[in-house]
């Protein structure tokens, strides 16, 4: 997580080898490589090459102020999630209904996404209505009540990330990395592409909160 916080372009490296840098971002590089059966030296070399190549104009999130980062999360990642959640719920339920007899894993995927659909809006609302305003107030005025809100919210926010991120991990496993079967229709294709895009956004969203926003907010409090 700290590597991606310092060099955002390395997120693509971790994604390519299946290493979780958001909810699982607390691991050391050595432990993550061992868990995935990867050669540590090769992984370190790939990361070093990526860092040396530069960020290619990617945002320097680490340099952003907390209030600006919070607004960015709401305007980009919260907004996209609110749009995609009902669409994906409908799509996952549709392909489960049509293809579930031949692909029972789709029934589990639909159930898993229903959990995300019900839990994630509550999480987003709490951030937008309580946590993010408290971060801004603590940053601006040093208000002690706002600092207390930050401390009180932290564990719940992190637990939500584990629940939602873990459920998306389950969907990826059930779908065999979004692999399409031979009898997949266009709706099946669209659903899996959207699920993968949703997961990619979720990883960046959670990374920005777990590894940048929340630690800085806690330090502020």
Number of C-alpha atoms within 10 A of each C-alpha: 23 16 17 22 20 16 21 22 22 22 22 14 15 17 13 9 13 12 19 19 26 24 22 16 19 14 15 13 17 14 12 20 20 12 10 11 10 14 11 15 11 11 17 14 11 15 20 12 12 18 16 10 10 13 14 7 7 10 12 13 18 17 11 14 13 21 17 11 19 21 16 15 21 17 11 12 19 22 13 15 20 14 11 17 20 14 14 21 21 16 20 24 21 18 21 22 14 13 18 16 11 10 14 13 18 24 18 19 24 23 17 19 24 18 15 19 20 13 14 19 15 12 15 19 12 14 19 17 10 15 25 24 18 24 27 20 17 21 18 10 9 15 15 13 12 22 21 14 18 23 16 12 15 16 11 12 19 15 12 16 23 16 17 22 21 15 17 22 15 16 24 18 13 16 19 11 12 17 13 14 11 6 9 12 14 8 13 21 16 13 22 20 15 17 23 17 12 18 17 12 17 21 19 18 19 23 25 22 21 24 22 22 23 22 13 15 22 14 9 14 20
